[in-house]
């Protein structure tokens, strides 16, 4: 299911929806929690987690966001590949040092983007 967003005024299946950044790897679009597939960000409430959340907010602010479900779930969250104005959110967060590649869900596609020494 495609999910579309423009900044924080989002469209879910072509209908207006509310959205916000829940943490460094999760957007909530129209009440649906959407986790960026293939990344693992630090937990909220920690300095690194708060920085990851701020980075996600900065990346999506004022930009059109599109998410495509992988068809999988992680708990209550839908796993999806998401872009902001065409930029891969997972790649941007990993390259910026705000998340790690989650090989179990990414087949290692973001591993080369991790900053040196991050693991």
Secondary structure, 3 states (H helix, E strand, C coil): CEEEEECCEEEECCEEEEEEEEECCEEEECCEEEEECCEEECCCCCHHHHHHHHHHHHHHCCCEEEEEEEEEEECCEEEEEEEECCEEHHHHHHHCCCEEECHHHHCCCCHHHCCCCCC
